[in-house]
């Protein structure tokens, strides 16, 4: 097991959670994590983001009871320590936007997250109405990143996003999908839209196809990549359940199967960040470990790929 200052903070937070500590302790215990966390620049601007953020599909689709929201609140409080980490959501994710908007003001210190959401409808007017609703639910007049969800009516929405970006309603624009069979469509848009800032795509050890053509195209065109489905909707943990990490993982600063998968993802030169979904502070803290230490070199990434073939 690694033994960095980041590890000490994580263990302190876990002890606080186990003791039933209040949420206000979380950002205080993780306050200096941003000094050591791995960050990558957004090619369009040079702004640097922590390489691990949070996805909200499913896990933030909760009701209004305190018991339902405690986990997401504590996960956000833990992630807050990284500073400017991505929180990715969508109107498609049920109550998630509203939950985020209501939880952020409850954090004990002013929160700075990189808020990313999506437009998921057809038609210009419907798209504008949906994006206005998202901004209201999130409680933010300016959205950091607005993405066309699963490429729905992307030609219409890209024109609107350009206008909103020029007027300061959004800071960046992007497109998304989560299936390998959509990669060709994503690449067509990447070639057709010269001012595209972000592409969100499935990329993981279990779904590595994007690295063949899509990730190289992103580097060529200066487009940031958000890796979604980093655990292949739980498939990664079903594969590794009951198995021990290889002894050499410790040499790479990897202390869990979650870190094993995430560190491999974020070490790809084209990947800007990944957004594992969780509403659990312990899981969030574990995921955050993948943003500490050093990036893996190509030999280490290949060693992980070779190991995976034998399990």
C-alpha positions as CSV (number, residue, x, y, z in Angstrom):
1,X,0.0,0.0,0.0
2,X,1.3,3.5,-0.9
3,X,2.0,5.9,1.9
4,X,1.8,9.4,0.5
5,X,0.3,12.5,2.2
6,X,-2.8,11.9,0.0
7,X,-3.1,8.5,1.7
8,X,-2.9,10.0,5.1
9,X,-5.7,12.4,4.3
10,X,-7.8,9.6,2.9
11,X,-7.4,7.5,6.0
12,X,-8.2,10.5,8.2
13,X,-11.4,11.1,6.3
14,X,-12.4,7.4,6.4
15,X,-11.8,7.4,10.2
16,X,-14.0,10.5,10.5
17,X,-16.7,8.8,8.5
18,X,-16.5,5.6,10.5
19,X,-16.9,7.7,13.7
20,X,-20.0,9.4,12.3
21,X,-18.3,12.7,11.7
22,X,-20.3,15.5,10.3
23,X,-19.9,16.5,6.6
24,X,-18.1,19.8,7.4
25,X,-15.0,17.8,8.4
26,X,-14.5,16.3,4.9
27,X,-13.2,19.3,3.0
28,X,-11.2,20.4,6.0
29,X,-9.4,17.0,6.1
30,X,-8.9,17.0,2.3
31,X,-8.2,20.8,2.0
32,X,-4.7,20.5,0.6
33,X,-5.4,17.6,-1.8
34,X,-5.4,20.1,-4.7
35,X,-1.7,20.8,-4.1
36,X,-0.7,17.2,-5.0
37,X,-3.5,16.1,-7.4
38,X,-2.7,15.3,-11.0
39,X,-4.2,17.8,-13.4
40,X,-4.4,18.1,-17.2
41,X,-5.0,21.1,-19.4
42,X,-8.1,21.7,-21.5
43,X,-6.5,22.0,-24.9
44,X,-8.7,25.0,-25.9
45,X,-7.7,27.1,-23.0
46,X,-4.9,25.6,-20.9
47,X,-7.2,25.6,-17.8
48,X,-6.2,22.6,-15.7
49,X,-8.7,20.1,-14.3
50,X,-8.1,17.3,-11.8
51,X,-8.0,14.0,-13.8
52,X,-10.7,12.5,-11.6
53,X,-14.2,14.0,-11.3
54,X,-17.6,12.5,-10.5
55,X,-20.5,11.2,-12.6
56,X,-24.1,11.5,-11.3
57,X,-26.1,9.1,-13.5
58,X,-28.1,6.9,-11.1
59,X,-26.2,7.7,-8.0
60,X,-27.6,11.2,-7.7
61,X,-31.1,10.3,-8.8
62,X,-32.4,10.3,-5.2
63,X,-35.3,11.8,-3.3
64,X,-35.4,14.7,-0.9
65,X,-35.0,12.8,2.4
66,X,-31.8,13.5,4.3
67,X,-31.0,9.8,4.4
68,X,-31.1,9.6,0.6
69,X,-28.9,12.7,0.1
70,X,-26.3,12.1,2.8
71,X,-24.1,9.9,0.5
72,X,-24.1,12.3,-2.5
73,X,-23.4,15.3,-0.1
74,X,-20.5,13.6,1.5
75,X,-19.1,12.5,-1.9
76,X,-19.2,16.1,-3.1
77,X,-17.6,17.3,0.1
78,X,-14.7,14.9,-0.4
79,X,-14.3,15.8,-4.0
80,X,-14.3,19.5,-3.1
81,X,-10.8,19.1,-1.7
82,X,-9.4,18.7,-5.2
83,X,-10.6,22.1,-6.4
84,X,-12.4,22.6,-9.7
85,X,-13.1,18.9,-10.2
86,X,-15.7,18.0,-12.8
87,X,-19.2,17.2,-11.7
88,X,-21.0,15.7,-14.8
89,X,-24.8,15.5,-15.0
90,X,-27.7,15.7,-17.5
91,X,-31.4,16.3,-17.7
92,X,-31.5,12.6,-18.6
93,X,-30.4,11.7,-15.1
94,X,-33.8,12.2,-13.3
95,X,-33.4,14.5,-10.3
96,X,-29.6,14.7,-10.5
97,X,-29.3,18.3,-11.6
98,X,-31.7,19.5,-8.9
99,X,-30.0,17.4,-6.2
100,X,-26.6,18.9,-7.2
101,X,-28.0,22.4,-7.1
102,X,-29.5,21.9,-3.7
103,X,-26.5,20.2,-2.2
104,X,-23.8,22.6,-3.3
105,X,-24.9,25.4,-1.0
106,X,-24.9,23.0,1.9
107,X,-21.2,22.4,1.6
108,X,-19.4,24.0,4.6
109,X,-17.0,26.1,2.5
110,X,-17.7,27.8,-0.8
111,X,-17.6,25.1,-3.5
112,X,-15.7,25.5,-6.8
113,X,-16.5,22.7,-9.1
114,X,-16.4,22.4,-12.9
115,X,-20.1,21.9,-13.7
116,X,-20.9,20.0,-16.8
117,X,-24.3,19.1,-18.0
118,X,-26.0,18.3,-21.3
119,X,-28.8,19.2,-23.7
120,X,-30.9,16.2,-24.6
121,X,-33.9,17.1,-26.8
122,X,-34.7,18.0,-30.4
123,X,-35.2,21.5,-31.7
124,X,-33.7,24.9,-31.0
125,X,-36.4,26.3,-28.7
126,X,-36.7,23.1,-26.8
127,X,-32.9,23.0,-26.4
128,X,-32.8,26.5,-25.1
129,X,-35.6,25.9,-22.6
130,X,-33.9,22.7,-21.4
131,X,-30.5,24.4,-20.9
132,X,-32.2,27.3,-19.1
133,X,-33.8,24.8,-16.8
134,X,-30.5,23.1,-16.2
135,X,-28.9,26.4,-15.2
136,X,-31.7,27.2,-12.8
137,X,-31.6,23.7,-11.2
138,X,-27.9,23.8,-10.8
139,X,-28.0,27.3,-9.4
140,X,-25.4,28.7,-11.8
141,X,-25.8,31.5,-14.3
142,X,-22.8,30.2,-16.2
143,X,-22.3,26.5,-17.0
144,X,-18.7,25.4,-17.4
145,X,-19.4,22.8,-20.0
146,X,-22.6,22.2,-22.0
147,X,-22.6,19.0,-24.1
148,X,-25.0,17.6,-26.7
149,X,-26.1,14.4,-25.0
150,X,-25.6,11.3,-27.3
151,X,-25.5,13.6,-30.3
152,X,-29.2,14.3,-30.3
153,X,-29.9,17.0,-32.9
154,X,-26.3,18.1,-32.6
155,X,-26.3,20.4,-35.6
156,X,-29.1,22.5,-34.2
157,X,-27.6,22.7,-30.7
158,X,-24.0,23.5,-31.8
159,X,-25.2,26.8,-33.2
160,X,-27.0,27.6,-30.0
161,X,-23.9,26.6,-27.9
162,X,-21.7,28.9,-30.0
163,X,-24.0,31.8,-29.2
164,X,-24.2,31.0,-25.5
165,X,-20.4,30.7,-25.3
166,X,-20.0,34.1,-27.0
167,X,-22.5,35.6,-24.5
168,X,-20.8,33.9,-21.5
169,X,-23.7,31.6,-20.7
170,X,-21.4,28.6,-21.0
171,X,-17.6,28.4,-21.0
172,X,-17.0,25.3,-23.2
173,X,-19.1,23.1,-25.5
174,X,-18.9,19.4,-26.2
175,X,-20.6,16.3,-27.5
176,X,-21.1,12.9,-25.8
177,X,-21.9,9.2,-26.3
178,X,-21.4,6.1,-24.3
179,X,-21.3,3.3,-26.9
180,X,-18.6,2.0,-29.2
181,X,-20.9,1.8,-32.2
182,X,-21.3,5.6,-32.0
183,X,-17.5,6.4,-32.2
184,X,-17.7,6.9,-36.0
185,X,-20.5,9.4,-35.5
186,X,-18.5,11.2,-32.8
187,X,-15.5,11.4,-35.1
188,X,-17.5,12.9,-37.9
189,X,-18.7,15.7,-35.6
190,X,-15.1,16.2,-34.3
191,X,-14.0,16.8,-37.9
192,X,-17.1,18.9,-38.8
193,X,-17.0,21.3,-35.8
194,X,-13.7,23.1,-35.7
195,X,-14.4,24.9,-32.3
196,X,-15.5,21.8,-30.4
197,X,-13.9,21.9,-26.9
198,X,-14.8,18.5,-25.4
199,X,-15.8,15.0,-26.4
200,X,-17.2,12.5,-23.8
201,X,-16.8,8.9,-24.7
202,X,-16.6,5.5,-23.1
203,X,-13.0,4.4,-22.4
204,X,-11.7,1.9,-20.0
205,X,-9.7,-1.3,-19.7
206,X,-12.9,-3.3,-20.6
207,X,-13.9,-0.8,-23.4
208,X,-10.6,0.4,-24.9
209,X,-11.7,0.9,-28.5
210,X,-11.6,4.7,-28.4
211,X,-7.8,4.6,-28.3
212,X,-7.6,3.2,-31.8
213,X,-8.9,6.1,-33.8
214,X,-10.9,8.5,-31.6
215,X,-8.3,9.5,-29.0
216,X,-5.6,10.1,-31.6
217,X,-8.1,12.3,-33.5
218,X,-8.8,14.3,-30.3
219,X,-5.1,15.0,-29.8
220,X,-4.7,16.0,-33.5
221,X,-7.6,18.5,-33.2
222,X,-6.9,19.8,-29.7
223,X,-10.1,18.4,-28.1
224,X,-10.4,17.5,-24.4
225,X,-11.6,13.9,-23.7
226,X,-13.8,12.9,-20.8
227,X,-13.8,9.2,-20.3
228,X,-17.1,7.9,-19.2
229,X,-18.1,4.3,-18.1
230,X,-14.6,3.9,-16.5
231,X,-15.8,0.7,-14.7
232,X,-18.0,-0.4,-17.6
233,X,-21.2,-0.1,-15.6
234,X,-19.8,-2.4,-12.8
235,X,-18.3,-5.0,-15.2
236,X,-14.8,-4.1,-13.9
237,X,-15.7,-5.0,-10.3
238,X,-17.5,-8.2,-11.4
239,X,-14.3,-9.2,-13.2
240,X,-11.9,-8.4,-10.3
241,X,-14.1,-9.4,-7.3
242,X,-12.3,-11.8,-5.0
243,X,-9.0,-11.3,-6.7
244,X,-5.9,-9.7,-5.0
245,X,-4.0,-6.9,-6.7
246,X,-0.7,-7.9,-8.2
247,X,2.2,-7.2,-5.9
248,X,3.7,-4.8,-8.4
249,X,0.6,-2.5,-8.3
250,X,2.1,-0.9,-5.2
251,X,5.2,0.1,-7.2
252,X,2.8,2.2,-9.4
253,X,1.1,3.8,-6.4
254,X,-2.1,1.7,-6.9
255,X,-3.9,0.5,-3.9
256,X,-7.2,-0.8,-5.1
257,X,-8.9,-2.3,-8.2
258,X,-10.7,1.1,-8.7
259,X,-7.4,2.9,-8.8
260,X,-6.0,0.2,-11.1
261,X,-8.6,0.9,-13.7
262,X,-8.7,4.7,-13.3
263,X,-5.0,5.3,-13.2
264,X,-4.7,3.4,-16.5
265,X,-7.4,5.6,-18.1
266,X,-6.1,9.0,-17.0
267,X,-2.6,8.2,-18.0
268,X,-3.5,8.1,-21.6
269,X,-2.1,11.4,-23.1
270,X,-5.4,12.3,-24.8
271,X,-7.6,11.8,-21.7
272,X,-8.3,15.0,-19.8
273,X,-10.4,13.5,-17.0
274,X,-12.6,10.6,-16.1
275,X,-15.9,10.7,-14.2
276,X,-16.6,7.5,-12.2
277,X,-20.1,7.7,-10.8
278,X,-20.6,7.4,-7.0
279,X,-22.7,8.7,-4.2
280,X,-20.5,7.2,-1.6
281,X,-17.7,9.2,0.1
282,X,-15.5,6.2,0.7
283,X,-15.6,5.3,-3.0
284,X,-15.0,8.9,-4.0
285,X,-11.9,9.0,-1.8
286,X,-10.7,5.8,-3.3
287,X,-11.3,7.1,-6.8
288,X,-9.4,10.3,-5.9
289,X,-6.3,8.2,-5.2
290,X,-5.9,7.7,-9.0
291,X,-5.3,11.5,-9.2
292,X,-2.3,11.3,-6.9
293,X,1.3,10.4,-7.5
294,X,2.5,10.1,-11.1
295,X,1.0,9.2,-14.4
296,X,1.8,5.7,-15.7
297,X,4.3,5.5,-18.6
298,X,3.5,3.5,-21.7
299,X,5.4,0.4,-20.3
300,X,3.3,0.4,-17.1
301,X,0.1,0.8,-19.1
302,X,1.1,-2.1,-21.3
303,X,1.9,-4.2,-18.2
304,X,-1.6,-3.6,-16.9
305,X,-3.1,-4.6,-20.3
306,X,-1.0,-7.7,-20.4
307,X,-2.0,-8.7,-16.9
308,X,-5.7,-8.2,-17.6
309,X,-5.5,-10.7,-20.5
310,X,-4.7,-13.4,-17.9
311,X,-7.5,-12.8,-15.4
